[in-house]
Amino acid sequence: MIDLKGRSYLTLLDFTSEEIEYLIELSEELKRLKYKGISHNSLKGKNIALLFEKPSTRTRSAFVVAARDEGAYIEYLRKDEIQLGKKESVKDTARVLGRMFDGIQFRGYDHNTVEILSKYSNVPVWNGLTDKFHPTQVLADLLTIKEKKGYLKGIKLAYVGDGRNNMANSLLIGAAKMGMDIRIVGPRQLFPEDDIVQKSKNITEETEGIITITDSIDEGVEGVDVIYTDVWVSMGEEDQMEKRIKLLMPYQVNMDMLEKADKDVLFMHCLPAFHDIETDVGKGVFEKYGLDAMEVTDEVFESEHSVVFDEAENRMHTIKAIMVATLGDPISLYGDNILKMHATNR
């Protein structure tokens, strides 16, 4: 029996394939119950701290709604509201918060910060995003693919664009764990770090997954079931905008690219996406560079292939599963359904 109580969720490297399957199945059950208006208040009496160095729409909303659905109390702490790393070390902050809260979410820059929080708080810590990994997003992505395609093992997924960012890293690991065929498609200057690639390849020796790193769109996208992309310029890298546009424009996801994939290809994006000029950033890019879209065209974003808002919703269901699994007792609350689902899928 899988028991994740007390575990932190920092990267999918820390979880077995079976444990990830279990979290996906728990997400499915919690989603089913939410649609029926049923909650077991499995986190009743729990206090959860949300630490945000980087602002977010989906991560904050998903954690808040998921926790409240299950009866927990949330405290949102912005960077300017606490002394994290300024007047107080991360280690000391972790030991203080761990005495007061039952779980801690961190979304910020340095991955080392979330590791220190986990080491010294003695409570479950969940990675809402760091410069190296974005594991809560990838769990939602895996749930979405399973919902749309019915399975994960053998799915062909092409991640197109900046192959060395936190999304590419996390997708490599998640896809490898699930035995998928993942291709990182982008310019050689932005290929993922060798260490992440090697760890992912080591995983595929057991899961029979396939990993391809290529700068060829034809090689990477041909016949794939899923095309995934992310923003070209992450928060804090705005000074690299012009350089990134020149480097990544050939890898913009457009209808010509989708035509190389399977006819029922899914388009995925962790959001926000710069697919039009209806944002300040979009307007600025249009005025300076004449582009009405960056990493994905509006035609693709609004097409029948796009499942980006299903992904966004699934952040809530998968984050709820992570919190319930690491703080609550899901087997006693949802046991029969979870165990039956897991046995069937095995």
C-alpha positions as CSV (number, residue, x, y, z in Angstrom):
1,M,0.0,0.0,0.0
2,I,1.3,3.4,-0.9
3,D,1.6,5.9,2.0
4,L,2.9,9.4,1.3
5,K,2.0,11.0,4.6
6,G,4.7,13.3,5.8
7,R,6.5,13.4,2.5
8,S,7.5,16.7,0.7
9,Y,6.8,17.2,-3.0
10,L,9.9,19.0,-4.4
11,T,10.6,17.1,-7.7
12,L,9.2,14.1,-9.4
13,L,12.7,12.5,-9.1
14,D,11.7,11.8,-5.5
15,F,8.7,9.6,-6.4
16,T,8.4,6.2,-8.0
17,S,6.3,5.7,-11.1
18,E,3.8,3.9,-9.0
19,E,3.6,6.7,-6.5
20,I,3.0,9.2,-9.3
21,E,0.2,7.0,-10.7
22,Y,-1.3,6.9,-7.3
23,L,-1.4,10.7,-7.1
24,I,-3.0,10.9,-10.5
25,E,-5.6,8.4,-9.5
26,L,-6.3,10.2,-6.3
27,S,-6.6,13.4,-8.3
28,E,-9.2,11.7,-10.5
29,E,-11.2,10.6,-7.5
30,L,-11.1,14.0,-5.8
31,K,-12.1,15.7,-9.0
32,R,-15.1,13.3,-9.4
33,L,-16.2,14.1,-5.8
34,K,-15.8,17.8,-6.3
35,Y,-18.0,17.7,-9.4
36,K,-20.6,15.9,-7.2
37,G,-20.3,18.5,-4.5
38,I,-18.8,16.0,-2.0
39,S,-16.0,16.7,0.4
40,H,-14.6,14.7,3.3
41,N,-12.8,17.7,4.9
42,S,-9.7,15.5,5.1
43,L,-7.6,18.5,6.0
44,K,-9.9,19.9,8.6
45,G,-7.9,21.6,11.4
46,K,-4.7,21.9,9.2
47,N,-2.9,25.2,8.8
48,I,-1.0,25.8,5.5
49,A,1.5,28.5,4.7
50,L,1.8,29.7,1.1
51,L,5.2,31.4,0.5
52,F,5.4,33.4,-2.7
53,E,8.5,35.1,-4.0
54,K,7.0,35.0,-7.5
55,P,3.3,36.0,-8.0
56,S,0.9,33.5,-9.7
57,T,-2.7,33.1,-10.8
58,R,-3.0,29.4,-11.1
59,T,-0.7,28.2,-8.3
60,R,-2.1,30.5,-5.6
61,S,-5.7,29.9,-6.7
62,A,-5.3,26.1,-6.9
63,F,-3.7,25.8,-3.5
64,V,-6.3,28.1,-1.8
65,V,-9.4,26.5,-3.4
66,A,-8.0,22.9,-2.9
67,A,-7.2,23.5,0.8
68,R,-10.5,25.2,1.5
69,D,-12.4,22.4,-0.2
70,E,-10.8,20.0,2.3
71,G,-11.3,22.2,5.3
72,A,-7.8,23.6,5.8
73,Y,-6.9,27.2,6.8
74,I,-4.6,29.1,4.4
75,E,-2.1,31.9,5.2
76,Y,-0.7,33.7,2.2
77,L,2.8,35.2,2.8
78,R,4.4,37.5,0.2
79,K,8.1,38.0,-0.1
80,D,7.8,41.5,1.4
81,E,5.8,40.3,4.3
82,I,8.3,37.9,5.9
83,Q,12.1,38.0,6.5
84,L,12.9,34.9,4.3
85,G,16.6,35.2,3.5
86,K,16.8,38.9,4.5
87,K,16.8,39.4,8.3
88,E,16.3,35.7,8.9
89,S,17.9,32.7,7.2
90,V,15.7,30.3,5.3
91,K,16.8,27.6,7.8
92,D,15.5,29.6,10.7
93,T,12.3,30.6,8.9
94,A,11.7,26.9,8.2
95,R,12.0,26.0,11.8
96,V,9.6,28.7,12.9
97,L,7.0,28.0,10.3
98,G,7.3,24.3,10.9
99,R,6.3,24.9,14.6
100,M,3.1,26.7,13.5
101,F,2.0,25.2,10.2
102,D,1.2,21.7,9.1
103,G,2.4,22.2,5.5
104,I,4.3,24.8,3.5
105,Q,4.1,25.7,-0.2
106,F,6.9,27.7,-1.7
107,R,7.0,29.4,-5.1
108,G,10.1,31.3,-6.0
109,Y,13.5,31.4,-7.6
110,D,16.3,29.3,-6.1
111,H,15.5,25.6,-5.8
112,N,17.8,25.3,-2.8
113,T,15.3,27.4,-0.8
114,V,12.6,24.8,-1.1
115,E,15.0,22.1,-0.2
116,I,16.1,23.9,3.0
117,L,12.5,24.5,3.9
118,S,11.8,20.8,3.6
119,K,14.9,19.8,5.5
120,Y,14.4,22.0,8.6
121,S,10.6,22.6,8.9
122,N,9.8,18.9,9.7
123,V,6.4,19.3,7.8
124,P,5.5,18.5,4.2
125,V,6.8,21.2,1.8
126,W,5.4,21.5,-1.8
127,N,7.2,23.1,-4.7
128,G,4.9,25.5,-6.4
129,L,7.7,26.5,-8.8
130,T,11.5,27.1,-8.6
131,D,14.0,28.0,-11.2
132,K,14.8,24.3,-11.7
133,F,11.5,22.4,-11.4
134,H,7.7,22.8,-11.6
135,P,6.4,19.4,-10.4
136,T,2.8,20.5,-9.5
137,Q,2.3,21.7,-13.0
138,V,3.5,18.4,-14.5
139,L,1.2,16.3,-12.4
140,A,-1.7,18.4,-13.7
141,D,-0.3,17.9,-17.3
142,L,-0.2,14.1,-16.8
143,L,-3.7,14.0,-15.5
144,T,-4.9,16.1,-18.5
145,I,-3.2,13.8,-21.0
146,K,-4.6,10.7,-19.3
147,E,-8.1,12.3,-19.4
148,K,-7.9,13.1,-23.1
149,K,-6.0,10.1,-24.4
150,G,-6.9,7.4,-21.9
151,Y,-3.3,6.4,-21.1
152,L,0.2,7.7,-20.5
153,K,2.7,5.0,-21.3
154,G,3.8,5.3,-24.9
155,I,2.3,8.8,-25.4
156,K,4.5,10.9,-27.8
157,L,5.0,14.4,-26.4
158,A,7.1,17.2,-28.0
159,Y,8.1,20.0,-25.8
160,V,9.0,22.9,-28.1
161,G,11.0,26.0,-27.2
162,D,13.4,26.7,-24.3
163,G,14.6,23.2,-23.4
164,R,16.6,24.2,-20.3
165,N,13.8,25.8,-18.2
166,N,11.9,24.3,-15.2
167,M,9.1,23.1,-17.4
168,A,11.3,21.2,-19.8
169,N,13.2,19.7,-16.8
170,S,10.0,18.6,-15.1
171,L,8.4,17.2,-18.2
172,L,11.5,15.2,-19.0
173,I,11.4,13.5,-15.6
174,G,7.6,13.1,-15.5
175,A,7.4,11.6,-19.0
176,A,10.3,9.3,-18.2
177,K,8.6,8.1,-15.0
178,M,5.5,7.3,-17.0
179,G,7.2,5.5,-19.9
180,M,6.4,8.2,-22.4
181,D,8.2,9.1,-25.6
182,I,9.3,12.7,-25.0
183,R,11.1,15.0,-27.4
184,I,12.7,18.3,-26.4
185,V,12.7,20.4,-29.5
186,G,14.6,23.7,-29.6
187,P,17.8,25.5,-30.5
188,R,21.0,23.8,-29.4
189,Q,21.9,26.8,-27.2
190,L,18.9,25.9,-25.1
191,F,19.1,22.2,-24.8
192,P,18.5,20.8,-21.3
193,E,21.4,20.3,-18.9
194,D,23.2,17.0,-19.3
195,D,22.6,16.0,-15.7
196,I,18.8,16.2,-16.1
197,V,18.9,14.3,-19.4
198,Q,21.0,11.6,-17.9
199,K,18.8,11.2,-14.9
200,S,15.8,10.9,-17.1
201,K,17.4,8.4,-19.4
202,N,18.3,6.3,-16.3
203,I,14.6,6.3,-15.4
204,T,13.6,5.0,-18.9
205,E,15.7,1.9,-18.4
206,E,13.0,0.7,-16.1
207,T,9.9,2.4,-17.7
208,E,10.8,1.8,-21.4
209,G,10.3,5.5,-22.1
210,I,12.1,7.3,-24.9
211,I,14.0,10.6,-24.8
212,T,15.0,12.6,-27.8
213,I,16.8,16.0,-27.7
214,T,16.8,17.7,-31.1
215,D,16.9,21.0,-32.9
216,S,14.9,19.6,-35.8
217,I,11.2,20.4,-35.8
218,D,10.5,17.6,-38.3
219,E,12.2,15.0,-36.2
220,G,10.8,16.2,-32.9
221,V,7.1,16.8,-33.9
222,E,6.4,14.2,-36.5
223,G,3.3,12.2,-35.4
224,V,3.3,13.3,-31.8
225,D,0.2,13.1,-29.6
226,V,1.0,16.3,-27.6
227,I,2.8,19.5,-28.4
228,Y,3.7,21.5,-25.3
229,T,5.4,24.9,-25.1
230,D,6.1,27.6,-22.6
231,V,7.0,31.3,-22.5
232,W,10.2,32.3,-24.2
233,V,11.2,34.8,-21.4
234,S,10.7,33.8,-17.8
235,M,10.1,36.3,-14.9
236,G,13.3,38.1,-14.2
237,E,14.8,37.6,-17.7
238,E,13.0,40.4,-19.5
239,D,16.3,42.0,-20.6
240,Q,16.8,38.9,-22.9
241,M,13.6,39.5,-24.8
242,E,15.2,40.4,-28.2
243,K,17.8,37.6,-28.0
244,R,15.1,35.0,-27.2
245,I,12.8,36.1,-29.9
246,K,15.5,35.7,-32.6
247,L,16.5,32.4,-31.2
248,L,13.1,30.9,-30.6
249,M,10.9,32.3,-33.4
250,P,11.6,29.3,-35.7
251,Y,10.0,27.1,-32.9
252,Q,6.8,29.1,-32.5
253,V,3.9,26.7,-32.3
254,N,1.6,27.4,-35.3
255,M,-0.8,25.5,-37.4
256,D,2.0,24.4,-39.8
257,M,3.7,22.7,-36.9
258,L,0.5,21.0,-35.7
259,E,0.0,19.5,-39.2
260,K,3.2,17.6,-38.7
261,A,1.7,15.9,-35.6
262,D,-1.0,13.4,-35.2
263,K,-4.4,14.7,-36.4
264,D,-5.8,14.6,-32.9
265,V,-2.8,16.3,-31.3
266,L,-3.3,18.1,-28.1
267,F,-1.8,21.6,-27.6
268,M,-0.6,22.3,-24.0
269,H,0.8,25.3,-22.2
270,C,1.4,25.9,-18.5
271,L,0.2,29.6,-18.9
272,P,0.3,32.5,-19.0
273,A,0.7,32.4,-22.8
274,F,1.6,35.3,-25.1
275,H,-0.7,34.4,-28.0
276,D,-2.1,37.9,-28.7
277,I,-1.7,41.5,-27.9
278,E,-4.3,41.8,-25.2
279,T,-1.7,42.1,-22.4
280,D,0.8,44.8,-21.6
281,V,3.6,42.5,-22.5
282,G,1.9,41.5,-25.8
283,K,1.4,45.1,-26.7
284,G,4.9,46.0,-25.9
285,V,6.3,43.1,-28.1
286,F,4.0,44.1,-30.9
287,E,5.1,47.7,-30.8
288,K,8.8,46.9,-30.6
289,Y,9.1,43.8,-32.8
290,G,5.9,43.7,-34.8
291,L,4.8,40.3,-33.5
292,D,1.2,39.6,-32.6
293,A,2.2,36.4,-30.8
294,M,5.3,34.7,-29.4
295,E,5.5,31.1,-28.4
296,V,2.1,30.1,-29.8
297,T,-0.2,31.7,-32.3
298,D,-3.7,32.7,-31.3
299,E,-5.0,30.3,-34.0
300,V,-3.5,27.3,-32.2
301,F,-4.3,28.6,-28.7
302,E,-8.0,29.0,-29.5
303,S,-8.2,25.8,-31.6
304,E,-10.0,22.5,-30.9
305,H,-6.5,21.1,-30.2
306,S,-5.9,23.3,-27.2
307,V,-6.5,21.9,-23.7
308,V,-4.8,24.7,-21.8
309,F,-7.7,25.5,-19.6
310,D,-8.3,21.9,-18.7
311,E,-4.7,21.9,-17.6
312,A,-5.3,25.0,-15.5
313,E,-8.3,23.5,-13.8
314,N,-6.4,20.3,-13.1
315,R,-3.8,22.2,-11.1
316,M,-6.4,22.4,-8.4
317,H,-7.3,18.7,-8.4
318,T,-3.7,17.5,-8.5
319,I,-2.6,20.0,-5.8
320,K,-5.5,18.8,-3.7
321,A,-4.3,15.2,-4.1
322,I,-0.7,16.1,-3.1
323,M,-1.9,17.9,0.1
324,V,-4.4,15.1,1.0
325,A,-1.8,12.4,0.4
326,T,1.0,14.1,2.3
327,L,-1.1,15.6,5.2
328,G,-4.3,13.5,5.4
329,D,-5.3,9.9,5.3
330,P,-6.7,9.3,1.8
331,I,-7.0,5.5,2.0
332,S,-9.3,5.7,5.0
333,L,-11.4,8.5,3.5
334,Y,-11.5,7.5,-0.2
335,G,-9.9,4.0,0.1
336,D,-12.3,1.7,-1.8
337,N,-12.3,3.8,-4.9
338,I,-8.6,4.6,-4.8
339,L,-7.5,1.0,-4.2
340,K,-9.8,-0.3,-7.0
341,M,-8.6,2.3,-9.5
342,H,-5.0,1.6,-8.7
343,A,-5.4,-2.2,-8.9
344,T,-7.2,-1.8,-12.3
345,N,-4.5,0.5,-13.7
346,R,-1.7,-1.8,-12.6
